[in-house]
Structures are given as structure tokens and as C-alpha cells.
Amino acid sequence: MSGERRPLAPRPLTEPHPSRLAPEHPDRTRILAAHTAALTAGQAGYPDPATGLFVLTAGFLARRGTCCGRGCRHCPYVDD
């Protein structure tokens, strides 16, 4: 996957693939709220609510145009 051009996955940018953020993740609601707020504001990312680490948004990753293959939480290219 690294660096290859791929079409975006057929899901909204606000919905991460379940392999990257499981539906039962204890912080899922807070993570999705932070992600949606960053997407709406046009920001590149947001601080993870639990760890404080900077997480890139699906919008930023989609604008980049390629998948880096690093397992990003909001990768808009993951569809399998």
C-alpha cells in the first residue's frame, strides 16, 4: 500500500474502517467527535482524547492522494 495511488474507500470520511477503530473501542465516541470537529474546521488532525498524540484526519489523508501504509486510524483508502 505504501505510496500507491488508490481510490478512496466507499464510506464517509467521518467513518473509519473497523480494523482501524473498532466499534467497541472505549473512546470511540470521543475520538469520532474530535475527528469530526477537525474535519469540519479543515484541520490536518486532532489530539487523541486518550493519549494526546496527534492523529491525522481522513480529509488530510485523502488530499495527500496516496496511502502511506503506516496504519493511520482514519485512512480513507482502507476498504478490505
C-alpha positions as CSV (number, residue, x, y, z in Angstrom):
1,M,0.0,0.0,0.0
2,S,2.8,2.4,0.7
3,G,2.7,5.4,-1.6
4,E,0.4,3.8,-4.2
5,R,-2.5,5.7,-5.7
6,R,-5.8,4.1,-4.8
7,P,-9.4,5.2,-4.9
8,L,-11.0,6.3,-1.7
9,A,-12.9,3.6,0.1
10,P,-16.7,3.7,-0.3
11,R,-17.6,5.2,3.1
12,P,-17.9,8.7,4.5
13,L,-14.6,10.3,5.6
14,T,-16.2,10.6,9.1
15,E,-16.3,6.8,9.5
16,P,-13.0,4.9,10.0
17,H,-12.6,1.3,8.9
18,P,-13.5,-1.0,11.8
19,S,-10.0,-2.5,11.6
20,R,-8.6,0.9,12.5
21,L,-11.1,2.0,15.1
22,A,-13.3,-0.9,16.4
23,P,-16.9,-0.2,17.1
24,E,-16.4,-1.3,20.7
25,H,-13.4,0.9,21.4
26,P,-13.9,2.6,24.8
27,D,-13.0,6.1,23.4
28,R,-14.8,5.8,20.1
29,T,-17.4,8.5,20.7
30,R,-14.8,11.0,21.9
31,I,-12.4,10.1,19.0
32,L,-15.1,10.5,16.4
33,A,-16.2,13.8,17.9
34,A,-12.7,15.1,17.8
35,H,-12.2,13.8,14.3
36,T,-15.4,15.4,13.0
37,A,-14.6,18.7,14.6
38,A,-11.2,18.7,13.0
39,L,-12.6,17.7,9.6
40,T,-15.3,20.5,9.8
41,A,-12.6,23.1,10.7
42,G,-10.4,21.9,7.8
43,Q,-7.6,21.0,10.2
44,A,-5.0,18.4,9.4
45,G,-5.6,16.5,12.6
46,Y,-6.5,16.5,16.3
47,P,-5.0,15.4,19.6
48,D,-6.2,11.9,20.5
49,P,-8.6,12.3,23.5
50,A,-6.9,9.5,25.5
51,T,-3.2,9.8,24.6
52,G,-2.8,13.4,23.4
53,L,-0.9,12.1,20.3
54,F,-1.6,14.0,17.1
55,V,-3.9,12.0,14.7
56,L,-4.3,12.9,11.0
57,T,-7.9,13.3,9.7
58,A,-9.3,11.4,6.8
59,G,-9.7,14.7,4.9
60,F,-6.0,15.4,5.2
61,L,-5.0,11.9,4.2
62,A,-7.4,12.0,1.2
63,R,-5.9,15.3,0.0
64,R,-2.5,13.8,0.1
65,G,-3.6,11.4,-2.6
66,T,-1.8,8.2,-1.6
67,C,-1.7,5.7,1.3
68,C,1.5,5.7,3.3
69,G,0.9,2.2,4.6
70,R,1.5,3.2,8.2
71,G,-1.8,2.1,9.6
72,C,-3.4,5.6,10.1
73,R,-6.6,5.5,12.2
74,H,-8.6,7.5,9.6
75,C,-7.0,6.2,6.4
76,P,-9.6,6.9,3.7
77,Y,-8.1,4.2,1.4
78,V,-8.6,1.1,3.6
79,D,-11.5,-0.9,2.3
80,D,-10.7,-4.6,3.0
